[in-house]
Amino acid sequence: MFAVVRTGGKQYRVATDDKILVEKIDGEAGTNVTLETLMFGDAGAITTGGSVTAEIVAQTKGDKVIIFKKRRRHNYRRKNGHRQQLTVLKITSVG
């Protein structure tokens, strides 16, 4: 059985015991959270409703993204970086 959940403006297809990286969710490691579900599916049958429970495994950061701006012949250079804060979730129950 799988479910489609939405968190952080993105949608994820999950099943029991999956681990996913999502945008930061407040909470400590070991805390259980309930995710917004869009639909469930099982062997060709798709339904709505139900709930998905996940456990926060860790709070981490993603890879660094470098932003570099330059304008030719104007002596203009700007370098900036960004690391997105992420949460690792383990799906404990679907249904």
Biopython code that builds the backbone (N, CA, C, O; Angstrom):
import numpy as np
from Bio.PDB.StructureBuilder import StructureBuilder

atoms = [
    (1, "MET", "N", (0.841, -1.171, 0.000)),
    (1, "MET", "CA", (0.000, 0.000, 0.000)),
    (1, "MET", "C", (0.886, 1.234, 0.000)),
    (1, "MET", "O", (1.893, 1.282, 0.706)),
    (2, "PHE", "N", (0.511, 2.231, -0.792)),
    (2, "PHE", "CA", (1.272, 3.471, -0.845)),
    (2, "PHE", "C", (0.336, 4.647, -0.634)),
    (2, "PHE", "O", (-0.886, 4.511, -0.683)),
    (3, "ALA", "N", (0.938, 5.805, -0.397)),
    (3, "ALA", "CA", (0.166, 7.033, -0.229)),
    (3, "ALA", "C", (0.930, 8.174, -0.873)),
    (3, "ALA", "O", (2.150, 8.115, -1.023)),
    (4, "VAL", "N", (0.203, 9.209, -1.250)),
    (4, "VAL", "CA", (0.814, 10.434, -1.750)),
    (4, "VAL", "C", (0.566, 11.501, -0.691)),
    (4, "VAL", "O", (-0.581, 11.811, -0.371)),
    (5, "VAL", "N", (1.648, 12.062, -0.149)),
    (5, "VAL", "CA", (1.545, 13.071, 0.905)),
    (5, "VAL", "C", (2.121, 14.386, 0.411)),
    (5, "VAL", "O", (2.943, 14.424, -0.505)),
    (6, "ARG", "N", (1.667, 15.473, 1.045)),
    (6, "ARG", "CA", (2.168, 16.795, 0.689)),
    (6, "ARG", "C", (2.755, 17.448, 1.933)),
    (6, "ARG", "O", (2.113, 17.506, 2.982)),
    (7, "THR", "N", (3.989, 17.941, 1.801)),
    (7, "THR", "CA", (4.629, 18.693, 2.868)),
    (7, "THR", "C", (5.676, 19.617, 2.247)),
    (7, "THR", "O", (6.386, 19.219, 1.323)),
    (8, "GLY", "N", (5.770, 20.812, 2.736)),
    (8, "GLY", "CA", (6.746, 21.768, 2.220)),
    (8, "GLY", "C", (6.486, 22.185, 0.794)),
    (8, "GLY", "O", (7.418, 22.586, 0.097)),
    (9, "GLY", "N", (5.232, 22.104, 0.326)),
    (9, "GLY", "CA", (4.906, 22.500, -1.035)),
    (9, "GLY", "C", (5.253, 21.462, -2.083)),
    (9, "GLY", "O", (5.161, 21.736, -3.280)),
    (10, "LYS", "N", (5.656, 20.263, -1.648)),
    (10, "LYS", "CA", (6.008, 19.198, -2.581)),
    (10, "LYS", "C", (5.191, 17.952, -2.250)),
    (10, "LYS", "O", (4.668, 17.811, -1.145)),
    (11, "GLN", "N", (5.092, 17.054, -3.226)),
    (11, "GLN", "CA", (4.349, 15.816, -3.035)),
    (11, "GLN", "C", (5.312, 14.634, -3.101)),
    (11, "GLN", "O", (6.248, 14.622, -3.901)),
    (12, "TYR", "N", (5.067, 13.635, -2.242)),
    (12, "TYR", "CA", (5.928, 12.466, -2.159)),
    (12, "TYR", "C", (5.071, 11.206, -2.180)),
    (12, "TYR", "O", (4.014, 11.162, -1.550)),
    (13, "ARG", "N", (5.520, 10.186, -2.899)),
    (13, "ARG", "CA", (4.866, 8.876, -2.893)),
    (13, "ARG", "C", (5.604, 8.035, -1.866)),
    (13, "ARG", "O", (6.806, 7.807, -2.004)),
    (14, "VAL", "N", (4.901, 7.568, -0.833)),
    (14, "VAL", "CA", (5.537, 6.864, 0.271)),
    (14, "VAL", "C", (4.842, 5.546, 0.555)),
    (14, "VAL", "O", (3.673, 5.353, 0.222)),
    (15, "ALA", "N", (5.575, 4.657, 1.169)),
    (15, "ALA", "CA", (5.055, 3.382, 1.663)),
    (15, "ALA", "C", (5.662, 3.172, 3.051)),
    (15, "ALA", "O", (6.553, 3.914, 3.463)),
    (16, "THR", "N", (5.183, 2.173, 3.755)),
    (16, "THR", "CA", (5.689, 1.893, 5.097)),
    (16, "THR", "C", (7.183, 1.582, 5.041)),
    (16, "THR", "O", (7.653, 0.893, 4.136)),
    (17, "ASP", "N", (7.922, 2.103, 6.028)),
    (17, "ASP", "CA", (9.379, 1.932, 6.193)),
    (17, "ASP", "C", (10.215, 2.702, 5.174)),
    (17, "ASP", "O", (11.423, 2.475, 5.101)),
    (18, "ASP", "N", (9.624, 3.607, 4.383)),
    (18, "ASP", "CA", (10.399, 4.476, 3.496)),
    (18, "ASP", "C", (11.044, 5.589, 4.301)),
    (18, "ASP", "O", (10.513, 6.011, 5.328)),
    (19, "LYS", "N", (12.197, 6.066, 3.829)),
    (19, "LYS", "CA", (12.835, 7.250, 4.399)),
    (19, "LYS", "C", (12.837, 8.328, 3.325)),
    (19, "LYS", "O", (13.233, 8.079, 2.187)),
    (20, "ILE", "N", (12.391, 9.530, 3.692)),
    (20, "ILE", "CA", (12.348, 10.631, 2.730)),
    (20, "ILE", "C", (12.973, 11.874, 3.339)),
    (20, "ILE", "O", (12.974, 12.053, 4.557)),
    (21, "LEU", "N", (13.510, 12.739, 2.468)),
    (21, "LEU", "CA", (14.038, 14.043, 2.862)),
    (21, "LEU", "C", (13.010, 15.101, 2.499)),
    (21, "LEU", "O", (12.616, 15.207, 1.337)),
    (22, "VAL", "N", (12.569, 15.885, 3.472)),
    (22, "VAL", "CA", (11.587, 16.941, 3.232)),
    (22, "VAL", "C", (12.117, 18.242, 3.798)),
    (22, "VAL", "O", (13.087, 18.248, 4.555)),
    (23, "GLU", "N", (11.476, 19.355, 3.427)),
    (23, "GLU", "CA", (11.863, 20.631, 4.014)),
    (23, "GLU", "C", (11.616, 20.581, 5.513)),
    (23, "GLU", "O", (10.792, 19.800, 5.989)),
    (24, "LYS", "N", (12.322, 21.405, 6.242)),
    (24, "LYS", "CA", (12.360, 21.342, 7.700)),
    (24, "LYS", "C", (10.974, 21.331, 8.333)),
    (24, "LYS", "O", (10.114, 22.156, 8.026)),
    (25, "ILE", "N", (10.793, 20.362, 9.230)),
    (25, "ILE", "CA", (9.599, 20.269, 10.071)),
    (25, "ILE", "C", (10.079, 20.419, 11.507)),
    (25, "ILE", "O", (11.034, 19.755, 11.911)),
    (26, "ASP", "N", (9.433, 21.278, 12.281)),
    (26, "ASP", "CA", (9.838, 21.487, 13.667)),
    (26, "ASP", "C", (9.635, 20.220, 14.483)),
    (26, "ASP", "O", (8.606, 19.555, 14.362)),
    (27, "GLY", "N", (10.618, 19.888, 15.314)),
    (27, "GLY", "CA", (10.526, 18.723, 16.186)),
    (27, "GLY", "C", (11.886, 18.095, 16.396)),
    (27, "GLY", "O", (12.811, 18.286, 15.606)),
    (28, "GLU", "N", (11.988, 17.344, 17.472)),
    (28, "GLU", "CA", (13.226, 16.648, 17.804)),
    (28, "GLU", "C", (13.232, 15.261, 17.162)),
    (28, "GLU", "O", (12.195, 14.762, 16.727)),
    (29, "ALA", "N", (14.403, 14.654, 17.112)),
    (29, "ALA", "CA", (14.520, 13.292, 16.599)),
    (29, "ALA", "C", (13.731, 12.351, 17.501)),
    (29, "ALA", "O", (13.820, 12.437, 18.725)),
    (30, "GLY", "N", (12.962, 11.456, 16.895)),
    (30, "GLY", "CA", (12.145, 10.522, 17.656)),
    (30, "GLY", "C", (10.693, 10.949, 17.793)),
    (30, "GLY", "O", (9.860, 10.166, 18.250)),
    (31, "THR", "N", (10.374, 12.183, 17.402)),
    (31, "THR", "CA", (9.011, 12.695, 17.474)),
    (31, "THR", "C", (8.190, 12.175, 16.301)),
    (31, "THR", "O", (8.686, 12.078, 15.179)),
    (32, "ASN", "N", (6.925, 11.842, 16.572)),
    (32, "ASN", "CA", (6.024, 11.399, 15.509)),
    (32, "ASN", "C", (5.245, 12.586, 14.961)),
    (32, "ASN", "O", (4.828, 13.467, 15.713)),
    (33, "VAL", "N", (5.051, 12.603, 13.640)),
    (33, "VAL", "CA", (4.272, 13.655, 12.977)),
    (33, "VAL", "C", (3.258, 12.996, 12.047)),
    (33, "VAL", "O", (3.476, 11.889, 11.556)),
    (34, "THR", "N", (2.146, 13.694, 11.812)),
    (34, "THR", "CA", (1.135, 13.232, 10.880)),
    (34, "THR", "C", (1.207, 14.112, 9.643)),
    (34, "THR", "O", (1.222, 15.338, 9.750)),
    (35, "LEU", "N", (1.250, 13.488, 8.461)),
    (35, "LEU", "CA", (1.395, 14.218, 7.206)),
    (35, "LEU", "C", (0.054, 14.344, 6.500)),
    (35, "LEU", "O", (-0.820, 13.489, 6.641)),
    (36, "GLU", "N", (-0.096, 15.423, 5.736)),
    (36, "GLU", "CA", (-1.305, 15.649, 4.939)),
    (36, "GLU", "C", (-1.318, 14.673, 3.767)),
    (36, "GLU", "O", (-0.378, 14.629, 2.973)),
    (37, "THR", "N", (-2.388, 13.895, 3.669)),
    (37, "THR", "CA", (-2.459, 12.890, 2.611)),
    (37, "THR", "C", (-3.375, 13.356, 1.492)),
    (37, "THR", "O", (-4.401, 13.992, 1.733)),
    (38, "LEU", "N", (-2.991, 13.032, 0.271)),
    (38, "LEU", "CA", (-3.799, 13.371, -0.892)),
    (38, "LEU", "C", (-4.577, 12.160, -1.394)),
    (38, "LEU", "O", (-5.745, 12.279, -1.764)),
    (39, "MET", "N", (-3.925, 10.984, -1.408)),
    (39, "MET", "CA", (-4.607, 9.767, -1.856)),
    (39, "MET", "C", (-3.833, 8.534, -1.420)),
    (39, "MET", "O", (-2.658, 8.604, -1.060)),
    (40, "PHE", "N", (-4.531, 7.395, -1.463)),
    (40, "PHE", "CA", (-3.948, 6.104, -1.152)),
    (40, "PHE", "C", (-4.134, 5.188, -2.342)),
    (40, "PHE", "O", (-5.074, 5.354, -3.119)),
    (41, "GLY", "N", (-3.250, 4.230, -2.489)),
    (41, "GLY", "CA", (-3.382, 3.286, -3.587)),
    (41, "GLY", "C", (-2.947, 1.902, -3.146)),
    (41, "GLY", "O", (-2.064, 1.743, -2.303)),
    (42, "ASP", "N", (-3.604, 0.886, -3.749)),
    (42, "ASP", "CA", (-3.242, -0.481, -3.445)),
    (42, "ASP", "C", (-3.710, -1.376, -4.581)),
    (42, "ASP", "O", (-4.909, -1.598, -4.749)),
    (43, "ALA", "N", (-2.770, -1.888, -5.358)),
    (43, "ALA", "CA", (-3.060, -2.843, -6.430)),
    (43, "ALA", "C", (-4.179, -2.377, -7.352)),
    (43, "ALA", "O", (-5.111, -3.134, -7.621)),
    (44, "GLY", "N", (-4.102, -1.157, -7.834)),
    (44, "GLY", "CA", (-5.071, -0.651, -8.814)),
    (44, "GLY", "C", (-6.214, 0.148, -8.244)),
    (44, "GLY", "O", (-6.864, 0.886, -8.986)),
    (45, "ALA", "N", (-6.494, 0.036, -6.943)),
    (45, "ALA", "CA", (-7.583, 0.801, -6.336)),
    (45, "ALA", "C", (-7.017, 2.054, -5.681)),
    (45, "ALA", "O", (-6.088, 1.973, -4.877)),
    (46, "ILE", "N", (-7.577, 3.213, -6.022)),
    (46, "ILE", "CA", (-7.110, 4.476, -5.459)),
    (46, "ILE", "C", (-8.249, 5.102, -4.677)),
    (46, "ILE", "O", (-9.365, 5.227, -5.181)),
    (47, "THR", "N", (-7.959, 5.502, -3.417)),
    (47, "THR", "CA", (-8.964, 6.116, -2.559)),
    (47, "THR", "C", (-8.395, 7.373, -1.928)),
    (47, "THR", "O", (-7.197, 7.636, -2.029)),
    (48, "THR", "N", (-9.255, 8.153, -1.273)),
    (48, "THR", "CA", (-8.824, 9.349, -0.564)),
    (48, "THR", "C", (-9.089, 9.175, 0.920)),
    (48, "THR", "O", (-9.756, 8.228, 1.337)),
    (49, "GLY", "N", (-8.560, 10.098, 1.713)),
    (49, "GLY", "CA", (-8.751, 10.036, 3.160)),
    (49, "GLY", "C", (-7.649, 9.237, 3.824)),
    (49, "GLY", "O", (-6.684, 8.832, 3.176)),
    (50, "GLY", "N", (-7.799, 9.010, 5.135)),
    (50, "GLY", "CA", (-6.802, 8.250, 5.882)),
    (50, "GLY", "C", (-5.700, 9.136, 6.422)),
    (50, "GLY", "O", (-5.789, 10.362, 6.358)),
    (51, "SER", "N", (-4.655, 8.512, 6.955)),
    (51, "SER", "CA", (-3.561, 9.281, 7.522)),
    (51, "SER", "C", (-2.238, 8.552, 7.335)),
    (51, "SER", "O", (-2.197, 7.334, 7.160)),
    (52, "VAL", "N", (-1.167, 9.321, 7.375)),
    (52, "VAL", "CA", (0.189, 8.784, 7.296)),
    (52, "VAL", "C", (0.963, 9.314, 8.492)),
    (52, "VAL", "O", (1.009, 10.521, 8.729)),
    (53, "THR", "N", (1.567, 8.408, 9.240)),
    (53, "THR", "CA", (2.355, 8.781, 10.408)),
    (53, "THR", "C", (3.825, 8.548, 10.102)),
    (53, "THR", "O", (4.201, 7.521, 9.537)),
    (54, "ALA", "N", (4.651, 9.517, 10.484)),
    (54, "ALA", "CA", (6.090, 9.414, 10.243)),
    (54, "ALA", "C", (6.845, 9.787, 11.508)),
    (54, "ALA", "O", (6.342, 10.519, 12.361)),
    (55, "GLU", "N", (8.055, 9.272, 11.610)),
    (55, "GLU", "CA", (8.930, 9.573, 12.741)),
    (55, "GLU", "C", (10.096, 10.411, 12.243)),
    (55, "GLU", "O", (10.691, 10.103, 11.210)),
    (56, "ILE", "N", (10.425, 11.469, 12.974)),
    (56, "ILE", "CA", (11.573, 12.302, 12.620)),
    (56, "ILE", "C", (12.838, 11.553, 13.011)),
    (56, "ILE", "O", (13.042, 11.228, 14.181)),
    (57, "VAL", "N", (13.688, 11.282, 12.018)),
    (57, "VAL", "CA", (14.936, 10.573, 12.263)),
    (57, "VAL", "C", (16.041, 11.565, 12.595)),
    (57, "VAL", "O", (16.785, 11.359, 13.554)),
    (58, "ALA", "N", (16.160, 12.648, 11.810)),
    (58, "ALA", "CA", (17.231, 13.625, 12.025)),
    (58, "ALA", "C", (16.871, 14.953, 11.380)),
    (58, "ALA", "O", (16.066, 15.017, 10.452)),
    (59, "GLN", "N", (17.485, 16.006, 11.893)),
    (59, "GLN", "CA", (17.424, 17.330, 11.275)),
    (59, "GLN", "C", (18.792, 17.546, 10.631)),
    (59, "GLN", "O", (19.814, 17.397, 11.301)),
    (60, "THR", "N", (18.830, 17.888, 9.370)),
    (60, "THR", "CA", (20.097, 17.999, 8.647)),
    (60, "THR", "C", (20.040, 19.170, 7.672)),
    (60, "THR", "O", (19.041, 19.885, 7.608)),
    (61, "LYS", "N", (21.114, 19.360, 6.916)),
    (61, "LYS", "CA", (21.171, 20.385, 5.877)),
    (61, "LYS", "C", (21.490, 19.733, 4.546)),
    (61, "LYS", "O", (22.174, 18.711, 4.492)),
    (62, "GLY", "N", (20.988, 20.331, 3.470)),
    (62, "GLY", "CA", (21.253, 19.826, 2.128)),
    (62, "GLY", "C", (22.601, 20.296, 1.623)),
    (62, "GLY", "O", (23.364, 20.927, 2.355)),
    (63, "ASP", "N", (22.891, 19.988, 0.372)),
    (63, "ASP", "CA", (24.140, 20.410, -0.255)),
    (63, "ASP", "C", (24.158, 21.923, -0.432)),
    (63, "ASP", "O", (23.112, 22.558, -0.566)),
    (64, "LYS", "N", (25.355, 22.487, -0.431)),
    (64, "LYS", "CA", (25.486, 23.922, -0.616)),
    (64, "LYS", "C", (25.269, 24.284, -2.081)),
    (64, "LYS", "O", (25.799, 23.634, -2.982)),
    (65, "VAL", "N", (24.485, 25.328, -2.299)),
    (65, "VAL", "CA", (24.234, 25.850, -3.631)),
    (65, "VAL", "C", (24.920, 27.211, -3.717)),
    (65, "VAL", "O", (24.680, 28.084, -2.883)),
    (66, "ILE", "N", (25.771, 27.391, -4.722)),
    (66, "ILE", "CA", (26.500, 28.649, -4.897)),
    (66, "ILE", "C", (25.737, 29.532, -5.877)),
    (66, "ILE", "O", (25.367, 29.102, -6.970)),
    (67, "ILE", "N", (25.510, 30.778, -5.460)),
    (67, "ILE", "CA", (24.875, 31.774, -6.327)),
    (67, "ILE", "C", (25.955, 32.783, -6.699)),
    (67, "ILE", "O", (26.512, 33.441, -5.821)),
    (68, "PHE", "N", (26.257, 32.913, -7.991)),
    (68, "PHE", "CA", (27.297, 33.828, -8.444)),
    (68, "PHE", "C", (26.724, 34.746, -9.511)),
    (68, "PHE", "O", (26.218, 34.289, -10.537)),
    (69, "LYS", "N", (26.810, 36.053, -9.254)),
    (69, "LYS", "CA", (26.313, 37.039, -10.209)),
    (69, "LYS", "C", (27.495, 37.844, -10.729)),
    (69, "LYS", "O", (28.388, 38.209, -9.964)),
    (70, "LYS", "N", (27.501, 38.121, -12.027)),
    (70, "LYS", "CA", (28.584, 38.893, -12.616)),
    (70, "LYS", "C", (28.051, 39.692, -13.785)),
    (70, "LYS", "O", (27.243, 39.201, -14.574)),
    (71, "ARG", "N", (28.508, 40.924, -13.890)),
    (71, "ARG", "CA", (28.205, 41.757, -15.054)),
    (71, "ARG", "C", (29.523, 42.078, -15.740)),
    (71, "ARG", "O", (30.452, 42.597, -15.123)),
    (72, "ARG", "N", (29.585, 41.766, -17.002)),
    (72, "ARG", "CA", (30.829, 41.966, -17.731)),
    (72, "ARG", "C", (31.215, 43.439, -17.772)),
    (72, "ARG", "O", (30.369, 44.320, -17.921)),
    (73, "ARG", "N", (32.505, 43.679, -17.636)),
    (73, "ARG", "CA", (33.112, 45.004, -17.801)),
    (73, "ARG", "C", (32.564, 46.062, -16.853)),
    (73, "ARG", "O", (32.681, 47.253, -17.140)),
    (74, "HIS", "N", (31.971, 45.664, -15.736)),
    (74, "HIS", "CA", (31.483, 46.645, -14.766)),
    (74, "HIS", "C", (32.083, 46.423, -13.379)),
    (74, "HIS", "O", (31.686, 47.075, -12.412)),
    (75, "ASN", "N", (33.049, 45.494, -13.287)),
    (75, "ASN", "CA", (33.682, 45.176, -12.014)),
    (75, "ASN", "C", (32.634, 44.835, -10.950)),
    (75, "ASN", "O", (32.736, 45.284, -9.809)),
    (76, "TYR", "N", (31.635, 44.045, -11.325)),
    (76, "TYR", "CA", (30.541, 43.668, -10.439)),
    (76, "TYR", "C", (30.526, 42.151, -10.285)),
    (76, "TYR", "O", (30.266, 41.419, -11.241)),
    (77, "ARG", "N", (30.807, 41.694, -9.076)),
    (77, "ARG", "CA", (30.759, 40.263, -8.785)),
    (77, "ARG", "C", (30.158, 40.076, -7.398)),
    (77, "ARG", "O", (30.533, 40.764, -6.449)),
    (78, "ARG", "N", (29.223, 39.141, -7.292)),
    (78, "ARG", "CA", (28.619, 38.818, -6.005)),
    (78, "ARG", "C", (28.582, 37.304, -5.873)),
    (78, "ARG", "O", (28.118, 36.608, -6.776)),
    (79, "LYS", "N", (29.066, 36.802, -4.763)),
    (79, "LYS", "CA", (29.049, 35.362, -4.518)),
    (79, "LYS", "C", (28.296, 35.119, -3.215)),
    (79, "LYS", "O", (28.564, 35.756, -2.196)),
    (80, "ASN", "N", (27.356, 34.191, -3.269)),
    (80, "ASN", "CA", (26.537, 33.883, -2.108)),
    (80, "ASN", "C", (26.290, 32.382, -2.091)),
    (80, "ASN", "O", (26.355, 31.732, -3.135)),
    (81, "GLY", "N", (26.012, 31.835, -0.938)),
    (81, "GLY", "CA", (25.735, 30.413, -0.831)),
    (81, "GLY", "C", (24.486, 30.168, -0.007)),
    (81, "GLY", "O", (24.045, 31.032, 0.750)),
    (82, "HIS", "N", (23.918, 28.972, -0.164)),
    (82, "HIS", "CA", (22.709, 28.618, 0.571)),
    (82, "HIS", "C", (22.710, 27.122, 0.846)),
    (82, "HIS", "O", (23.055, 26.322, -0.024)),
    (83, "ARG", "N", (22.322, 26.749, 2.063)),
    (83, "ARG", "CA", (22.122, 25.340, 2.421)),
    (83, "ARG", "C", (20.725, 25.212, 2.999)),
    (83, "ARG", "O", (20.416, 25.803, 4.034)),
    (84, "GLN", "N", (19.877, 24.432, 2.324)),
    (84, "GLN", "CA", (18.501, 24.250, 2.762)),
    (84, "GLN", "C", (18.457, 23.328, 3.984)),
    (84, "GLN", "O", (19.125, 22.295, 4.014)),
    (85, "GLN", "N", (17.665, 23.708, 4.989)),
    (85, "GLN", "CA", (17.484, 22.852, 6.151)),
    (85, "GLN", "C", (16.460, 21.776, 5.819)),
    (85, "GLN", "O", (15.387, 22.065, 5.291)),
    (86, "LEU", "N", (16.807, 20.524, 6.138)),
    (86, "LEU", "CA", (15.980, 19.377, 5.781)),
    (86, "LEU", "C", (15.675, 18.525, 7.005)),
    (86, "LEU", "O", (16.364, 18.603, 8.022)),
    (87, "THR", "N", (14.640, 17.718, 6.889)),
    (87, "THR", "CA", (14.273, 16.762, 7.917)),
    (87, "THR", "C", (14.209, 15.375, 7.270)),
    (87, "THR", "O", (13.632, 15.213, 6.194)),
    (88, "VAL", "N", (14.800, 14.387, 7.925)),
    (88, "VAL", "CA", (14.738, 13.009, 7.461)),
    (88, "VAL", "C", (13.567, 12.350, 8.180)),
    (88, "VAL", "O", (13.528, 12.317, 9.410)),
    (89, "LEU", "N", (12.607, 11.824, 7.411)),
    (89, "LEU", "CA", (11.425, 11.173, 7.984)),
    (89, "LEU", "C", (11.437, 9.693, 7.639)),
    (89, "LEU", "O", (11.827, 9.306, 6.538)),
    (90, "LYS", "N", (11.005, 8.860, 8.595)),
    (90, "LYS", "CA", (10.781, 7.439, 8.353)),
    (90, "LYS", "C", (9.289, 7.198, 8.490)),
    (90, "LYS", "O", (8.703, 7.485, 9.533)),
    (91, "ILE", "N", (8.674, 6.674, 7.442)),
    (91, "ILE", "CA", (7.233, 6.438, 7.431)),
    (91, "ILE", "C", (6.945, 5.200, 8.291)),
    (91, "ILE", "O", (7.447, 4.111, 8.015)),
    (92, "THR", "N", (6.135, 5.385, 9.331)),
    (92, "THR", "CA", (5.842, 4.272, 10.240)),
    (92, "THR", "C", (4.537, 3.570, 9.915)),
    (92, "THR", "O", (4.438, 2.351, 10.062)),
    (93, "SER", "N", (3.523, 4.325, 9.469)),
    (93, "SER", "CA", (2.259, 3.665, 9.128)),
    (93, "SER", "C", (1.542, 4.411, 8.016)),
    (93, "SER", "O", (1.553, 5.640, 7.957)),
    (94, "VAL", "N", (0.920, 3.637, 7.138)),
    (94, "VAL", "CA", (0.118, 4.180, 6.033)),
    (94, "VAL", "C", (-1.265, 3.535, 6.125)),
    (94, "VAL", "O", (-1.391, 2.311, 6.127)),
    (95, "GLY", "N", (-2.296, 4.375, 6.202)),
    (95, "GLY", "CA", (-3.621, 3.767, 6.231)),
    (95, "GLY", "C", (-4.642, 4.540, 6.993)),
    (95, "GLY", "O", (-5.795, 4.119, 7.083)),
]
sb = StructureBuilder()
sb.init_structure("model")
sb.init_model(0)
sb.init_chain("A")
sb.init_seg("    ")
for serial, (resi, resn, name, xyz) in enumerate(atoms, 1):
    if name == "N":
        sb.init_residue(resn, " ", resi, " ")
    sb.init_atom(name, np.array(xyz, "f"), 0.0, 1.0, " ", f" {name:<3s}", serial, name[0])
structure = sb.get_structure()
